[in-house]
Amino acid sequence: ESDCMLSSLSSNVVLAKARAKYGKRLKEKDYRNLLDCKSVAEVAAYLKANTDYHDVLTGINEYDIHRGQLEVLIKQKLFYNLSSFVRYELSVGEQLADYVIARAEIEEILDALMLMSAGRQEEYSQAAPLYLAKHTKIHMEQFSSIQTYGEFLDALGSSVYRRLLAPFEPKPGEPVDVFAVENQLYSYLFSHVQEIIDHRVRGKTKKEVRELFQGYIDLENYARIIRMKKRFRAHPEFIEKNLLPFGSLKPKQLNALIHAETANQAAAIFRTTSRGKKTANVEYNFVDELAQRIKFISGKHYIHFSSHPPVVLLSYIFLADTEVHNITTIVEGIRYQVSVDDIKKLLILPTDKAG
């Protein structure tokens, strides 16, 4: 009896807390003001003075901040926000904690690998997330000096990633297949979510979590197919190998998409699927944005209307991700002197008054 009471109490805490945090999100006027900023320092100063990011930016001299450091602090805020839910969410709390940490680890691993591949590994130290250090078995401090894939694997220490990524060591003189590494890492991460869906949630909660998660994966896979056909004229075997092994698209539908002659043909096939029909009215500029936009739209729907803590938490994660994406896009845009109109096209902004 008390156990049941406890879990319904913690459910209410999670729902209230997630909605309260969502209430502190950046609003339309914040984005307008951020888009007016002319430097990374101005962005940092605005966030520090006017938004919920003031706590991670307190004590930071915003006029001395490096773009990488600002991005780390923005991610740190998200990490702490998510960690604060974990102790209340009894049904999936522990798994959620693992998921939040694994997600952060994977981002760091990919950053380090990209920098190493570009011969710019020393840049890693400028943006190493110290907040993650006490939660991980990865030796992130080694990332800024890795020269070879072997050294990269050593930096992964005794973490699960070392075993996952050992098979991708390239032959001497060949580049790392970053695509394949990324796919392996995200497949591992999403199998974690799949595990939560399969074993930890039931009934209506299961249905909603699955819808949120699968919608995102379907669109992520669709974007990959289009991208590989357009940019690389990739063979079907290569495409198949680089898709995430989840989602609601049927094998027959996926197969048709993979074997479509052109990107346009693939797009036409996708429009006939139930996922394609559900997302037909979503506007976007580049296919890569579609998954992110759907995360935002479905997250917004479920954070207001679901009464299931795991669903509201996943929605909150999706919405918080969008905010991190937006701030990072603005910062990068300013750094590369992209026009405000062009930066704006890449943002996923709240448009209606309910936001």
C-alpha positions in Angstrom: 0.0 0.0 0.0 2.7 2.5 1.1 4.7 1.6 -2.0 1.8 2.4 -4.2 1.2 5.7 -2.5 4.9 6.5 -2.8 5.0 5.9 -6.5 1.9 8.0 -7.1 3.3 10.7 -5.0 6.6 10.6 -6.9 4.7 10.5 -10.2 3.0 13.8 -9.2 6.4 15.3 -8.3 7.9 14.3 -11.7 4.9 15.7 -13.6 5.0 19.0 -11.7 8.8 19.3 -11.8 9.1 18.6 -15.5 6.3 21.1 -16.3 7.9 23.7 -14.0 11.3 23.3 -15.7 9.6 23.4 -19.1 8.0 26.7 -18.0 11.5 28.2 -17.6 12.4 27.5 -21.2 13.5 30.2 -23.6 10.6 32.0 -25.1 10.1 33.7 -28.4 11.4 37.1 -27.1 14.6 35.4 -25.8 15.3 33.9 -29.2 14.7 37.3 -30.8 17.2 38.9 -28.4 19.7 36.1 -28.9 19.5 36.6 -32.6 20.4 40.3 -32.1 23.6 39.3 -30.4 26.8 40.1 -32.3 29.3 37.9 -30.3 29.5 34.8 -28.2 30.1 37.1 -25.2 26.8 38.9 -25.8 25.0 35.5 -26.0 26.5 34.4 -22.7 25.8 37.8 -21.1 22.1 37.7 -22.2 21.6 34.1 -21.0 23.3 34.9 -17.7 21.2 38.0 -17.0 17.8 37.0 -18.4 17.3 33.3 -18.4 17.3 30.1 -16.4 20.9 29.5 -17.5 22.1 32.2 -15.0 22.9 29.5 -12.4 25.5 27.6 -14.7 26.9 30.9 -15.9 27.3 32.6 -12.5 30.9 33.3 -11.7 31.8 33.0 -15.4 33.3 36.1 -17.0 31.1 36.1 -20.1 33.5 38.4 -22.0 36.2 35.9 -21.7 34.2 32.8 -22.6 35.1 30.6 -25.5 32.4 29.2 -27.7 33.2 25.6 -26.7 33.0 26.5 -23.0 29.6 28.1 -23.4 28.3 25.1 -25.3 29.6 22.8 -22.5 27.8 24.9 -19.8 24.5 24.8 -21.8 24.8 21.0 -22.0 25.8 20.8 -18.3 22.6 22.6 -17.4 20.6 20.0 -19.3 22.5 17.2 -17.7 21.9 18.5 -14.2 18.2 19.1 -14.9 17.8 15.6 -16.1 19.7 14.1 -13.2 17.5 15.9 -10.8 14.5 13.8 -11.9 16.1 10.5 -11.5 15.6 10.1 -7.8 11.9 10.7 -8.1 11.1 8.5 -11.0 11.0 5.0 -9.4 9.7 3.0 -12.3 12.5 4.0 -14.8 14.7 6.2 -12.7 17.8 4.2 -12.7 17.6 3.3 -16.4 16.9 7.0 -17.1 20.1 7.9 -15.3 22.1 5.4 -17.3 20.5 6.8 -20.5 21.3 10.4 -19.6 24.9 9.6 -18.8 25.4 7.3 -21.9 24.0 10.1 -24.2 26.5 12.6 -22.8 29.3 10.0 -23.1 28.5 9.3 -26.7 28.5 13.0 -27.7 32.0 13.3 -26.2 33.3 10.2 -27.9 32.1 11.4 -31.3 33.5 14.9 -30.7 36.9 13.5 -29.8 36.9 11.2 -32.8 35.9 13.9 -35.2 38.6 16.2 -33.9 41.2 13.4 -34.0 40.2 12.6 -37.6 40.7 16.2 -38.5 44.0 16.4 -36.7 42.6 19.0 -34.3 42.5 16.8 -31.1 44.1 19.5 -28.9 41.0 21.5 -29.3 39.1 19.0 -27.2 40.6 20.3 -23.9 38.9 23.6 -24.4 35.5 22.0 -24.2 35.9 19.0 -21.9 32.8 18.5 -19.8 34.1 18.2 -16.2 30.6 17.6 -14.9 30.6 14.2 -16.6 34.0 13.1 -15.3 32.7 11.6 -12.0 30.0 9.6 -13.8 32.1 7.9 -16.5 34.8 5.3 -16.9 36.1 7.1 -20.0 39.4 9.0 -19.5 38.2 12.1 -21.2 41.3 14.0 -20.3 43.2 11.8 -22.7 41.0 12.9 -25.7 43.1 16.0 -26.4 46.3 14.1 -27.1 45.1 11.0 -29.0 46.9 10.4 -32.3 45.8 7.0 -33.3 42.7 4.8 -33.0 44.5 2.6 -30.6 45.1 5.6 -28.3 41.4 6.5 -28.7 40.4 3.0 -27.6 42.8 3.3 -24.6 41.1 6.6 -23.6 37.8 4.7 -23.5 39.2 2.8 -20.5 37.1 0.0 -19.0 33.9 1.5 -20.4 31.5 -0.6 -22.5 32.5 1.6 -25.5 35.9 0.1 -25.8 34.4 -3.3 -26.6 31.8 -1.7 -28.9 34.3 0.3 -30.9 37.3 -2.0 -31.0 36.0 -3.7 -34.3 36.1 -0.3 -36.1 39.9 0.1 -35.9 40.9 1.0 -39.4 43.7 -0.6 -41.4 47.0 1.4 -41.4 46.6 4.5 -43.6 42.8 4.2 -43.9 40.5 6.8 -42.3 38.1 5.9 -39.4 34.6 5.1 -40.6 33.0 7.7 -38.3 29.6 6.9 -39.8 29.8 3.3 -38.6 31.1 4.3 -35.2 28.3 6.7 -34.8 25.7 4.1 -35.8 27.1 1.6 -33.4 27.0 4.1 -30.5 23.5 5.3 -31.2 22.2 1.7 -31.7 23.6 0.9 -28.3 22.0 4.0 -26.7 18.6 3.3 -28.3 18.6 -0.3 -27.4 18.7 1.1 -23.9 15.5 3.0 -24.5 14.0 -0.1 -26.2 14.8 -2.1 -23.1 12.9 0.5 -20.9 10.0 0.3 -23.3 9.9 -3.5 -23.4 10.4 -4.2 -19.7 9.7 -1.2 -17.5 6.6 0.4 -18.8 3.1 -0.9 -19.5 -0.2 0.0 -21.0 -0.9 3.6 -22.1 2.6 4.7 -20.9 4.2 2.1 -23.2 2.1 3.2 -26.1 3.0 6.9 -25.6 6.7 6.3 -25.0 6.9 4.0 -28.0 5.2 6.6 -30.2 7.6 9.4 -29.1 10.7 7.2 -29.5 9.7 5.5 -32.7 8.6 8.7 -34.4 12.0 10.1 -33.8 13.9 7.0 -35.0 11.8 6.6 -38.2 12.6 10.2 -39.2 16.2 9.8 -38.3 16.5 6.8 -40.5 14.5 8.5 -43.3 16.9 11.5 -43.1 19.9 9.2 -43.3 18.6 7.4 -46.4 17.9 10.7 -48.2 21.3 12.1 -47.1 23.2 9.0 -48.3 21.4 8.9 -51.6 21.8 12.7 -52.3 25.3 13.3 -51.0 27.1 10.0 -51.5 25.0 8.2 -54.1 25.4 5.3 -51.6 24.7 1.6 -52.5 21.7 0.0 -50.8 24.1 -2.3 -48.7 25.9 0.7 -47.3 22.7 2.5 -46.5 21.2 -0.6 -44.8 24.3 -0.9 -42.6 24.1 2.7 -41.5 20.5 2.7 -40.3 19.3 2.4 -36.7 17.8 -1.0 -36.0 14.6 0.4 -34.5 11.5 2.3 -35.4 8.0 1.5 -36.7 8.7 1.3 -40.4 8.0 -2.2 -41.7 11.0 -4.1 -43.2 9.2 -4.0 -46.6 8.9 -0.2 -46.4 12.5 0.3 -45.3 13.6 -2.0 -48.1 11.7 0.1 -50.6 13.3 3.3 -49.3 16.8 1.8 -49.3 16.4 0.6 -52.9 14.8 3.7 -54.3 16.7 4.9 -57.4 16.8 8.6 -56.2 16.3 10.7 -53.1 13.1 12.0 -54.7 11.8 8.5 -55.2 12.6 7.6 -51.6 10.7 10.8 -50.5 7.6 9.7 -52.5 7.7 6.2 -51.0 8.0 7.7 -47.5 4.9 9.8 -48.0 2.9 6.6 -48.5 3.9 5.2 -45.0 1.9 6.0 -41.9 4.8 7.9 -40.5 5.1 9.9 -43.7 1.4 10.7 -43.6 1.7 11.8 -39.9 4.5 14.2 -40.7 3.3 15.4 -44.1 2.4 18.9 -42.8 5.6 19.6 -40.9 7.6 22.3 -42.6 11.4 22.0 -42.8 14.3 23.3 -44.9 16.6 20.3 -44.8 15.6 16.7 -44.2 18.1 16.4 -41.3 15.9 18.8 -39.3 12.8 16.7 -39.6 13.5 14.3 -36.7 14.4 17.3 -34.5 11.2 19.1 -35.4 9.1 16.0 -34.7 10.9 15.7 -31.3 9.8 19.2 -30.6 6.2 18.9 -31.7 5.5 15.5 -30.1 7.4 16.5 -26.9 5.3 19.6 -26.6 2.1 17.6 -27.1 2.9 15.0 -24.5 4.4 17.4 -21.8 1.0 19.1 -21.7 -1.3 16.2 -22.1 0.3 13.0 -20.8 -0.2 11.9 -17.2 2.6 9.3 -17.3 5.9 10.3 -15.7 8.2 8.4 -18.2 6.4 10.0 -21.1 6.6 13.5 -19.6 10.2 13.0 -18.8 11.1 11.8 -22.3 9.1 14.8 -23.7 11.1 17.1 -21.4 14.3 15.6 -22.7 13.2 16.1 -26.3 12.2 19.7 -25.7 15.4 20.5 -23.7 17.4 19.0 -26.6 15.7 21.3 -29.0 16.7 24.3 -26.8 20.3 23.1 -26.6 20.3 22.7 -30.4 18.9 26.2 -30.9 21.4 27.9 -28.6 24.3 26.0 -30.2 23.1 26.9 -33.7 23.0 30.6 -32.7 26.5 30.5 -31.2 27.9 28.7 -34.2 26.1 31.0 -36.6 27.6 34.1 -34.9 31.0 32.5 -34.9 30.9 31.9 -38.7 29.1 35.2 -39.4 26.0 33.6 -40.9 23.2 36.0 -41.5 20.4 36.2 -38.9 17.9 35.0 -41.5 19.9 31.9 -42.3 20.5 31.1 -38.6 16.7 31.5 -38.0 15.9 28.9 -40.7 17.9 26.3 -38.7 16.2 27.0 -35.4 13.2 25.1 -34.1 11.2 27.9 -32.5 8.1 28.0 -30.4 5.5 29.8 -32.5 2.2 29.7 -30.7 1.4 31.6 -27.6 1.2 28.4 -25.5 4.8 27.8 -26.7 
